[in-house]
Amino acid sequence: MSAHRLANDLREIVETDSLQIGNINKGEGVIFDRGSSVPTDTTAGYAKGCLYMNTAGANQATMLYVNTGTLASCAFLAVGSL
């Protein structure tokens, strides 16, 4: 995200349920995402260590997840269960 796009990018965060931050074009994967359902295991494109905020999480144990898988095959685990 470049500085000249910051205002627009922040506006999109507020206006949409989905947000992906990362250098996808260079193949490095998403490093932060949010939405109402955690990505299905084995989905490609999420960097190892990517954080996912589940906006539909019922409590603090189901709101934040980390990718313990790989860029080619994600495996998100709830941070509260680690």
N, C-alpha and C positions, 0 to 999 in steps of 0.2 A: 504494500500500500504506500503510494508516494504521498508526500505532504500536500500537494495540490489537490488530491482526491479525498483528503481526510474528512472534510465536512460531509461530502456525499456518502462516503462509506459509513460514517456514524449514523447518518439519517437512515440508511438501509438497515442497520442493526435494529433500530427502533421500529421500522415499518414492516419487517418481515419476521417470520418465525424461524427461517433458516439462515444461517450465517456460516461461511467457511472462510477461514483465514489460513493462508499458507502459500507456498510457491508451487502451485500445481503445474504451471507451464514448464518449469524446469524439472519436473518429475520428482520433486522432494516431498510432495503430499501435503495434505491438510494438517495443520498443527492445532487448530481450535475449530470447533463446530458446535452448533446448538440446534435443537429442534425438539419436537414432541415425541420422537421415538428413536431409541439408540440404534445405530447402524447394525445390520445383521452381520454376524461373524462371517468371515471370509470375504467381505466386501473389500475391494482394492481402493487405494487412493488416500488412505489415512496413514500419516507418518507414525512410526513407533513412538509412543509417549504422547500422542495427540490427546487433548482433553475434549470431552464432549459433555455439554451441559444439557441435561434432559429437562426441558421446560414443563413436562407433565409429571415429573417426579413427585411422589407422594410425601416424601420426607427427605431429610438430609442424606440418608443412606442411599437414596435412589436418584439424586440430582446430579452428581458428578461422576464421570467415568473416564478411564484412561485406557488407551490402546496398548495392550501388552503383546499384541501380534506384530505383524510386519506391514510394510507398505503394500505388499501384494495380497495380504490376507489379514484383515483386522480381527482383533479379539478384545472387545471392550469389557472391562471389569469395573464394577462400582468401586469408587475409591473407599467407601465405607466398609467394603468387604476385604480390603487388602491388609 
